[in-house]
Amino acid sequence: MKQNAIRHLLPGIFQRTAVEGNPLSAILDLMEALHAPSEEKLRTLDANFDPHRAPDAFVPFLAHWVDMDRLFEEPRGGARQGQSTPRLLPTGLGCLRELIAAAAYLSQWRGTSKGLLLFLETATGVGGFEIEERVPGPGGKPRPFHFLLRAPRELLPYRALIERIAESEKPAYVTYEIEFVDKVPSQG
């Protein structure tokens, strides 16, 4: 709040006596300076809630709001006493920001092949996932309520993340297996 705006909030007698160089003017200058940091925070407050503009330190908090913190890695060596900070998404902060931004849309497709594929691509930043729903079982007949998830071989280091996503996004009664494959060249 600028000094002139603060002056207009004062009683009339103070407004008339607040002239440059007197103690009241100095107090108004100080009040303006004290308000500046808070006003700057309030002016840019909306950026904190936009996953693409939020400060890096605030992104895990946003992830918690949309239930994406379930994908965070546990600290190496297990959680230590007094340590509550998990490691973030192993694919990086950029992918976590994208997941947060897409959370509402992803929740609409939860439990579907489309939702699982979109979730995996967003979480890893890599395309090329496939789901085969008619997986042959013993005797060659398709296994009921089972699917095969094919993931790009380059994502093998992220197997634990892919498994966490598959477990949380598939229907509870469905089983699955993961196979890492080389990318199939797209036809076009």
C-alpha positions in Angstrom: 0.0 0.0 0.0 1.5 3.3 -1.0 2.0 6.2 1.4 -0.8 8.3 -0.2 -3.3 5.4 0.2 -2.3 4.9 3.8 -2.6 8.7 4.5 -6.3 8.6 3.2 -7.1 6.0 5.9 -6.0 8.3 8.7 -8.3 10.7 10.5 -8.5 14.1 8.9 -6.3 15.9 11.3 -3.4 13.5 10.6 -4.0 13.7 6.8 -3.5 17.5 7.0 -0.3 17.3 9.1 1.4 14.5 7.1 3.8 16.6 5.1 7.2 15.7 3.7 9.9 15.8 6.3 7.9 15.4 9.5 7.7 12.3 11.8 4.3 11.2 10.5 5.6 11.2 7.0 8.5 9.0 8.1 6.1 6.6 9.8 4.0 6.4 6.6 7.2 5.7 4.6 8.0 2.9 7.0 4.4 1.5 6.8 4.7 1.5 3.0 8.0 -0.4 3.2 6.5 -2.9 5.7 3.5 -3.6 3.4 5.6 -4.1 0.3 6.7 -7.8 0.8 3.2 -9.0 1.7 1.6 -7.1 -1.2 4.1 -8.7 -3.6 3.2 -12.2 -2.3 -0.5 -11.5 -2.6 0.0 -10.0 -6.1 1.6 -13.3 -7.3 -0.3 -15.7 -5.1 -2.0 -17.4 -8.0 1.4 -18.6 -9.3 1.7 -20.8 -6.2 -1.4 -22.8 -7.3 -0.4 -23.2 -10.9 1.8 -26.3 -11.2 3.7 -24.8 -14.1 4.6 -21.6 -12.2 4.7 -22.7 -8.6 8.1 -22.6 -6.8 9.9 -25.9 -6.9 9.6 -26.3 -3.1 5.7 -25.9 -3.3 5.2 -28.5 -6.1 5.2 -31.5 -3.7 2.6 -29.8 -1.6 0.4 -29.4 -4.7 1.0 -33.0 -5.5 -0.4 -33.9 -2.1 -3.6 -32.0 -2.8 -4.3 -34.1 -5.9 -3.1 -37.4 -4.4 0.0 -37.7 -6.6 2.3 -38.0 -3.6 1.4 -41.7 -3.6 3.9 -42.0 -6.4 6.8 -40.5 -4.5 9.8 -42.8 -3.8 10.5 -43.7 -0.2 13.8 -42.3 1.0 16.8 -44.7 0.4 17.4 -46.9 3.4 13.8 -46.4 4.6 12.2 -43.6 6.5 14.4 -42.4 9.4 13.1 -41.1 12.6 12.4 -37.4 12.2 12.6 -37.6 8.4 9.3 -37.1 6.7 10.5 -35.8 3.4 10.0 -38.4 0.7 12.0 -38.4 -2.5 10.0 -37.0 -5.4 8.8 -38.6 -8.5 11.9 -40.4 -9.9 11.3 -39.0 -13.4 11.7 -35.5 -12.2 9.9 -32.3 -11.2 8.8 -31.5 -14.7 6.8 -34.8 -15.0 5.4 -34.2 -11.5 4.2 -30.7 -12.6 2.5 -32.2 -15.7 0.8 -34.9 -13.5 -0.6 -32.3 -11.2 -1.9 -30.2 -14.1 -3.6 -33.3 -15.6 -4.9 -34.7 -12.3 -8.5 -33.8 -12.8 -8.5 -35.2 -16.4 -6.7 -38.4 -15.3 -9.2 -39.0 -12.5 -12.0 -39.1 -15.1 -10.3 -42.0 -16.9 -9.1 -43.9 -13.8 -9.6 -47.7 -14.1 -9.5 -47.6 -18.0 -6.8 -48.5 -20.5 -6.9 -45.0 -21.8 -6.4 -43.6 -18.3 -3.6 -45.9 -17.5 -1.7 -45.2 -20.7 -2.1 -41.4 -20.4 -1.1 -41.6 -16.7 2.1 -43.6 -17.6 3.0 -41.3 -20.5 2.5 -38.2 -18.3 4.4 -39.6 -15.3 7.4 -40.7 -17.4 7.4 -38.2 -20.2 7.8 -41.0 -22.7 5.2 -42.5 -25.1 5.1 -46.0 -26.5 3.2 -47.8 -23.8 0.7 -50.5 -25.0 -1.9 -52.6 -23.2 -2.9 -56.1 -24.5 -6.1 -57.2 -22.9 -6.4 -60.6 -24.5 -3.4 -62.3 -22.9 -3.4 -66.1 -23.6 -3.3 -68.2 -20.5 -2.8 -72.0 -20.1 -4.4 -73.8 -23.0 -4.3 -70.7 -25.2 -7.6 -69.1 -23.9 -7.5 -65.5 -22.9 -7.0 -65.0 -19.1 -10.0 -63.2 -17.6 -9.4 -59.9 -15.9 -5.7 -59.8 -16.8 -3.7 -57.5 -19.1 -0.1 -57.2 -20.4 1.5 -53.8 -20.1 4.2 -53.2 -22.6 6.6 -50.4 -21.6 9.6 -48.9 -23.6 12.8 -50.6 -22.6 14.4 -47.3 -21.8 12.1 -47.0 -18.8 13.4 -50.2 -17.1 15.1 -48.1 -14.4 11.6 -46.8 -13.5 10.0 -50.2 -13.1 9.0 -49.5 -9.5 7.2 -46.3 -10.5 5.4 -48.0 -13.4 4.2 -50.8 -11.0 3.0 -48.2 -8.5 1.0 -46.5 -11.2 -0.4 -49.7 -12.6 -1.5 -50.9 -9.2 -3.2 -47.6 -8.3 -4.9 -47.0 -11.7 -6.2 -50.4 -12.7 -9.4 -51.9 -11.3 -8.8 -53.7 -8.0 -9.9 -57.1 -9.4 -7.6 -57.0 -12.5 -4.2 -58.6 -12.6 -1.4 -57.6 -14.9 2.2 -58.2 -15.9 4.8 -55.8 -17.3 7.0 -56.4 -20.3 9.8 -54.0 -21.4 10.2 -53.9 -25.1 12.1 -51.9 -27.7 9.9 -49.1 -29.3 8.0 -50.2 -32.3 8.6 -47.8 -35.2 5.4 -45.9 -35.9 3.8 -46.6 -39.2 3.0 -43.5 -41.2 
